[in-house]
Amino acid sequence: MDAVLTSSFERLLQGLCSPARVRAVERSADAAALWAEIEASGYLELLVPGEGGAGLREAFPLWLACGWHLLPVPLAQTMWARGLLGAAALTGPIAIATGAQATADGTLRCAGVPFGAVAQALLLRTPEGDVVCLPLAGQGVQRSGVHASLQADIGVRIPPSAAARLPGGTDLQAGGALITATLMAGALQRLLAMTLQYANDRAQFGKPIGKFQAVQQQLAVLAEQAFAARMAAEIGCAEAGVVPQRLRAAVAKARAAEAAEKAVAIAHAVHGAIGATDEFDLQLVTRRLQEWRGDHGAASYWHGQLGRALIGAAGQAAMPFLLEHLLPGAAARTDPTT
């Protein structure tokens, strides 16, 4: 059933996300028609209890596909938010904001919200610790100004009592980081495929450049980074429910961000100058990867979180800590008594 679900979702995105359509949404931030088709598909209810009833494990291949196809709307974020909110979820695409700052006039300022330019609702934590989802109609949304970025700075009034509310302990940052890591893993898989294809097609000195040993070495590193990011994201999504384990999300985001930094540099080196041109599709992938690296915490932030967790683990050595907290089921498999 999972394979059928994933393949039908892939076909949906393949029909929706042509490079021309991705560019059009990036230019205008008008995603209404695209979102209507996604809403009609029913996939947004996958994680809603009593509807799809699935968990992060089932969502992983779908979120991976969103990254591969560079879907310019927050489908993964909305799917996760609806899974948390259930029947209380707002309609329309939902973005996730972390680090909201209260100002003197009672406004919450959320800087650099991923997909904020195309969102109709925002999931955020108030200064009082409440996690709420509120509509963005009539709120202040300002695009980042970076070429083709879908980030936005959003200023909202303190949410009204009518806003949909979640338990205060909901870890929005871990959820946002895990979703972003999975999107990055999918985009890295596409980056690898595009670069391999170009290396096989582009000839120099009478043979494809992919036949040269120096290029092959670079392609091997690119493949290593792409698959490491995918493995880390899959570990992060190895949960039956919709609540991510924070340390696994930390590993996923940190590893994906590291992989993107190296992979983007290699892909552009192999492609040469054409890779940076606006009409060539490579930059659709690499721009998005570079932006996602910092969303919901950069690699350095999550490395710090992991380091502090290890230091605070009551003197536990690194390997037992890794097996217990970061690799699902690994401790049980290595226990000789089981």
C-alpha positions in Angstrom: 0.0 0.0 0.0 2.9 2.4 0.8 4.4 1.9 -2.6 1.1 2.6 -4.3 0.6 5.7 -2.2 4.1 7.0 -3.0 3.9 6.3 -6.7 0.6 8.0 -7.1 1.9 11.0 -5.2 5.0 11.1 -7.4 2.7 11.2 -10.5 0.7 14.0 -9.0 3.8 16.2 -8.3 5.3 15.3 -11.7 2.3 16.8 -13.3 2.1 19.8 -11.0 5.8 20.9 -10.7 7.3 21.6 -14.1 10.3 24.0 -13.9 8.2 26.7 -15.6 5.5 26.4 -12.9 8.0 26.5 -10.1 9.5 29.6 -11.6 6.1 31.2 -12.0 5.2 30.7 -8.3 8.7 32.0 -7.2 8.2 35.2 -9.2 4.6 36.0 -8.2 4.0 34.1 -4.9 0.6 33.2 -6.4 0.1 29.6 -5.7 -3.7 29.4 -5.4 -4.2 27.2 -8.5 -1.4 24.9 -7.5 -2.7 24.6 -4.0 -6.2 23.9 -5.1 -5.0 20.8 -7.0 -3.0 19.6 -4.0 -6.0 20.1 -1.7 -8.3 18.2 -4.0 -5.8 15.2 -4.0 -6.5 14.4 -0.3 -2.9 13.8 0.6 -2.9 16.7 3.1 -5.0 14.5 5.5 -2.5 11.7 5.6 -1.4 12.4 9.2 -4.8 13.4 10.6 -6.0 11.0 13.2 -9.1 9.1 12.0 -8.4 10.2 8.4 -5.1 9.0 7.0 -3.9 7.9 10.5 -0.3 7.5 9.3 2.9 8.8 11.0 6.2 10.3 10.1 7.4 7.0 8.7 4.7 7.0 6.1 5.1 10.7 5.4 8.9 10.4 4.7 8.7 9.2 1.0 6.1 11.9 0.3 8.2 14.7 1.8 11.2 13.3 0.0 9.3 13.7 -3.3 8.3 17.3 -2.4 12.0 18.1 -2.2 12.9 16.2 -5.4 10.2 18.1 -7.4 11.0 21.5 -5.7 7.3 21.9 -4.7 7.0 25.7 -4.1 4.3 25.4 -1.5 4.5 24.0 2.1 2.7 20.7 1.5 4.9 18.8 4.0 4.5 21.5 6.7 0.7 21.7 6.2 0.4 17.9 6.3 2.3 17.9 9.6 0.3 20.8 11.1 -3.0 19.1 10.2 -1.7 15.9 11.8 -1.1 17.9 15.0 -4.3 20.0 14.9 -6.7 17.4 13.6 -10.2 18.9 13.0 -9.0 22.3 14.3 -6.6 22.8 11.4 -7.1 25.9 9.3 -7.5 25.7 5.5 -4.8 26.7 3.0 -1.1 26.3 3.1 0.5 26.5 6.6 4.0 27.8 7.3 6.0 27.1 10.5 7.7 30.0 12.3 10.2 29.5 15.1 11.8 32.3 17.1 8.9 34.8 17.1 9.8 38.0 18.9 7.2 40.2 20.7 7.4 44.0 20.1 6.2 46.9 22.2 3.1 47.4 20.1 1.9 43.8 20.7 3.0 42.4 17.4 4.8 39.2 16.9 7.7 39.4 14.5 8.7 36.3 12.7 11.8 36.7 10.5 12.6 34.6 7.4 9.6 32.3 7.7 10.1 29.4 5.2 7.3 29.4 2.5 5.9 32.5 4.3 5.4 34.2 1.0 2.8 31.6 -0.2 1.3 30.6 3.2 -2.3 31.4 4.3 -1.8 30.4 7.9 1.1 30.3 10.4 2.0 27.9 13.1 4.0 29.6 15.9 4.7 29.8 19.6 3.5 32.9 21.5 5.6 34.5 24.3 3.3 32.8 26.8 4.3 29.4 25.5 1.1 28.6 23.6 1.4 27.0 20.2 -1.2 28.4 17.8 -2.2 28.3 14.2 -3.7 31.6 12.9 -4.8 32.9 9.5 -2.5 35.4 7.8 -5.3 37.4 6.1 -4.8 41.0 6.9 -1.4 40.4 8.6 1.9 41.9 7.6 3.7 39.7 5.1 6.9 41.0 3.5 8.9 38.9 1.0 12.6 38.6 1.7 13.7 40.3 -1.4 16.2 37.6 -2.3 15.8 36.4 -5.9 13.0 33.9 -6.2 13.0 33.2 -2.4 9.7 32.1 -0.9 10.8 33.3 2.6 8.9 36.2 4.2 9.1 38.3 7.3 5.7 38.2 9.0 4.3 40.4 11.6 1.1 39.2 13.4 -1.0 40.6 16.2 -1.1 38.5 19.4 -3.3 35.6 18.3 -7.0 35.9 19.2 -8.6 33.3 21.4 -10.2 31.8 18.2 -6.9 30.7 16.9 -6.4 26.9 16.8 -4.2 25.8 19.8 -1.9 22.9 20.4 -0.3 21.7 23.6 2.5 24.1 24.7 5.1 21.4 24.7 4.9 20.9 20.9 8.4 21.2 19.5 7.8 23.3 16.3 11.6 23.8 15.7 12.2 20.0 15.7 9.3 19.5 13.4 10.3 22.2 11.0 13.9 21.0 11.0 13.0 17.4 10.3 10.7 18.5 7.4 13.3 20.7 6.0 16.0 18.0 6.2 13.7 15.6 4.3 13.0 18.2 1.6 16.8 18.7 1.3 17.4 15.0 1.0 14.9 14.8 -1.9 16.5 17.9 -3.6 20.0 16.4 -3.1 18.8 13.2 -4.9 17.7 15.3 -7.8 20.9 17.3 -7.8 22.8 14.1 -8.0 20.7 12.8 -10.9 21.0 16.1 -12.8 24.8 16.2 -12.3 25.4 12.6 -13.4 23.3 13.2 -16.5 25.2 16.3 -17.4 28.5 14.6 -16.9 27.5 11.9 -19.2 26.1 14.3 -21.9 28.8 17.0 -21.8 31.8 16.0 -24.0 35.3 17.5 -23.8 38.4 16.3 -25.6 36.4 13.7 -27.4 34.7 12.0 -24.5 32.1 12.7 -21.8 33.5 14.6 -18.9 32.2 11.9 -16.6 34.9 9.6 -17.9 37.6 11.7 -16.4 38.9 10.4 -13.1 38.9 13.8 -11.4 35.2 14.3 -12.2 34.4 10.8 -11.2 35.9 11.4 -7.8 33.8 14.5 -7.4 30.7 12.7 -8.4 31.4 10.0 -5.9 31.6 12.6 -3.1 28.3 14.1 -4.3 26.6 10.7 -4.2 28.0 10.1 -0.7 26.6 13.3 0.6 23.2 12.9 -1.1 22.7 9.4 0.4 24.0 10.4 3.8 21.4 13.1 3.9 18.7 10.7 2.9 19.7 8.2 5.6 19.7 10.8 8.3 16.3 12.1 7.3 14.9 8.6 7.2 16.2 8.0 10.7 14.6 11.2 11.8 11.3 10.1 10.4 11.4 6.6 12.0 8.4 7.3 14.3 5.0 5.8 14.2 3.3 9.0 15.3 3.6 12.6 14.2 5.8 13.9 17.0 9.5 13.9 16.0 12.3 12.9 18.4 14.3 16.1 18.8 17.8 14.6 18.7 17.0 12.6 15.6 15.6 15.7 14.0 18.9 17.4 15.0 21.0 14.8 13.3 18.8 15.0 10.2 19.0 18.7 9.8 22.7 19.0 10.6 23.7 16.3 8.2 21.5 17.6 5.4 22.9 21.1 5.8 26.5 19.8 5.7 25.7 17.6 2.7 24.1 20.5 0.8 27.1 22.8 1.3 29.4 20.2 -0.3 27.0 18.9 -2.9 26.1 22.3 -4.3 29.7 23.3 -4.7 30.5 20.0 -6.6 27.4 20.3 -8.8 28.3 23.8 -9.9 31.9 22.8 -10.5 30.9 20.0 -12.8 28.3 22.1 -14.7 30.6 25.1 -15.0 29.1 28.5 -15.8 25.9 27.2 -17.4 24.7 26.0 -14.0 24.3 29.5 -12.7 22.3 30.8 -15.6 18.6 31.6 -15.0 17.3 29.5 -17.8 19.2 26.3 -16.7 17.3 24.2 -14.1 20.3 23.4 -11.9 19.9 26.7 -10.0 16.3 25.9 -9.1 17.7 23.1 -7.0 20.8 24.7 -5.6 19.1 28.0 -4.6 16.5 26.1 -2.7 19.2 24.0 -0.9 21.2 27.0 0.1 18.2 28.7 1.6 17.0 25.6 3.4 20.4 25.1 5.1 19.6 27.8 7.6 15.9 27.2 8.0 14.9 26.1 11.6 18.5 26.1 12.7 21.8 25.7 10.8 24.1 22.8 11.2 26.2 24.6 13.9 23.1 25.1 16.0 22.0 21.5 15.9 25.5 20.2 16.5 25.5 22.3 19.6 22.2 20.7 20.7 23.6 17.3 20.2 26.8 18.1 22.0 24.9 19.4 25.0 22.6 16.4 25.1 25.7 14.1 25.1 27.4 16.1 27.9 24.2 15.9 29.9 23.7 12.2 29.5 25.0 11.3 32.9 28.4 10.3 31.9 27.2 8.1 29.0 29.9 7.4 26.4 29.3 8.5 22.8 28.5 5.1 21.3 25.9 4.0 23.9 24.4 7.5 23.6 24.2 7.1 19.8 22.6 3.7 20.0 20.1 4.7 22.6 19.0 8.1 21.4 19.7 8.4 17.7 19.3 5.0 16.0 15.8 3.6 16.4 15.9 0.1 17.8 19.7 -0.2 17.6 20.2 -0.6 21.3 17.8 -3.6 21.5 19.4 -5.2 18.5 22.9 -5.0 20.0 21.8 -6.2 23.5 23.0 -9.8 23.9 20.2 -10.6 26.3 17.5 -10.0 23.6 
